Amino acid sequence: MATEKLTETRIANLPTPTDAAQAYYWDEEIVGLGVVVGATGARTFVYRGRVAGAGKRVKVTIGRYRAPWTLAAARQKAKELIGDLARGVDPHADEDDAKRPSASGPTLRDGLD
């Protein structure tokens, strides 16, 4: 995984991938922070890291470049995510819970009775 010094100018001039659907460019200042460039040329900030204690790898979409995310804002958000992950907070936990069926309704005991 190659890293480089990301700057506003560098991000604006990243090439659109021609041989893949997406291309990732990783920041050398904040490990795990990157910019993904899609086939349409859209640039989006992402952060990849591990949840402490669980070891679960997560990728968090921070937001699209310049809508309203600047490099400075994305770095600040990445630092917040680093702190959350270090405390064992899974940023996708609420999403995972929402995918599970609700526990309301009859129980197995109700059915047997």
C-alpha positions as CSV (number, residue, x, y, z in Angstrom):
1,M,0.0,0.0,0.0
2,A,1.8,3.1,-1.2
3,T,1.4,6.3,0.7
4,E,2.1,9.9,-0.3
5,K,1.8,13.4,1.1
6,L,-1.8,14.3,0.2
7,T,-2.4,18.0,-0.4
8,E,-5.5,19.8,-1.7
9,T,-3.7,20.3,-5.1
10,R,-2.6,16.7,-5.3
11,I,-6.2,15.4,-4.5
12,A,-7.7,17.7,-7.2
13,N,-5.2,16.4,-9.7
14,L,-5.5,12.6,-9.0
15,P,-6.1,10.7,-12.2
16,T,-9.3,8.9,-12.9
17,P,-8.7,5.2,-13.0
18,T,-8.9,3.6,-16.4
19,D,-8.2,0.0,-15.6
20,A,-10.2,-0.4,-12.4
21,A,-13.4,0.8,-10.9
22,Q,-11.6,2.7,-8.1
23,A,-8.1,3.8,-7.2
24,Y,-7.0,4.4,-3.6
25,Y,-4.4,7.0,-2.5
26,W,-3.2,6.9,1.1
27,D,-2.0,9.7,3.2
28,E,1.4,9.4,4.8
29,E,0.5,11.9,7.6
30,I,-2.5,10.1,9.0
31,V,-2.2,6.3,8.6
32,G,-5.4,4.8,7.4
33,L,-6.7,8.0,5.8
34,G,-7.2,7.9,2.0
35,V,-8.9,9.2,-1.0
36,V,-10.7,6.9,-3.3
37,V,-11.2,8.0,-6.9
38,G,-14.1,6.4,-8.8
39,A,-14.4,5.8,-12.5
40,T,-16.5,9.0,-12.8
41,G,-13.6,11.0,-11.2
42,A,-15.5,11.5,-7.9
43,R,-13.1,11.8,-4.9
44,T,-14.1,10.5,-1.5
45,F,-12.3,10.5,1.8
46,V,-12.2,7.2,3.6
47,Y,-10.6,5.8,6.8
48,R,-9.5,2.2,7.4
49,G,-8.6,0.9,10.8
50,R,-9.2,-1.9,13.4
51,V,-11.6,-1.9,16.3
52,A,-9.5,-2.3,19.5
53,G,-10.3,-5.5,21.3
54,A,-12.3,-7.0,18.5
55,G,-9.6,-6.8,15.8
56,K,-12.4,-6.2,13.3
57,R,-11.3,-4.2,10.2
58,V,-13.5,-1.3,9.2
59,K,-13.7,1.2,6.4
60,V,-15.5,4.4,7.1
61,T,-16.6,6.8,4.4
62,I,-15.8,10.3,5.7
63,G,-17.3,12.2,2.8
64,R,-16.9,13.5,-0.7
65,Y,-14.0,15.9,-1.4
66,R,-15.1,19.5,-1.5
67,A,-18.7,18.7,-0.5
68,P,-17.9,20.1,2.3
69,W,-14.9,17.9,3.1
70,T,-11.5,19.5,2.8
71,L,-8.2,17.6,3.5
72,A,-7.9,19.4,6.9
73,A,-11.5,18.4,7.9
74,A,-10.9,14.8,6.8
75,R,-7.7,14.6,8.8
76,Q,-9.6,15.9,11.9
77,K,-12.4,13.4,11.4
78,A,-9.8,10.6,10.9
79,K,-8.2,11.5,14.2
80,E,-11.6,11.3,15.9
81,L,-12.1,7.9,14.3
82,I,-8.7,6.7,15.5
83,G,-9.7,7.6,19.1
84,D,-13.1,5.9,18.8
85,L,-11.5,2.7,17.4
86,A,-8.8,2.7,20.1
87,R,-11.6,2.8,22.7
88,G,-13.2,-0.2,21.0
89,V,-16.1,1.7,19.4
90,D,-17.2,0.1,16.1
91,P,-18.5,2.9,13.9
92,H,-20.7,0.4,12.1
93,A,-22.3,-1.1,15.2
94,D,-25.6,0.8,14.8
95,E,-25.8,-0.3,11.2
96,D,-25.2,-3.9,12.1
97,D,-27.9,-3.7,14.8
98,A,-30.4,-2.2,12.3
99,K,-29.8,-5.2,10.0
100,R,-30.8,-7.7,12.7
101,P,-34.4,-8.7,13.0
102,S,-36.2,-7.1,16.0
103,A,-36.5,-9.2,19.1
104,S,-40.1,-8.0,19.7
105,G,-42.9,-10.5,19.0
106,P,-43.7,-13.9,20.3
107,T,-40.9,-15.9,21.9
108,L,-40.2,-19.6,21.5
109,R,-41.7,-20.1,25.0
110,D,-44.9,-18.4,23.8
111,G,-45.1,-20.8,20.8
112,L,-44.6,-23.9,22.9
113,D,-47.3,-22.8,25.4
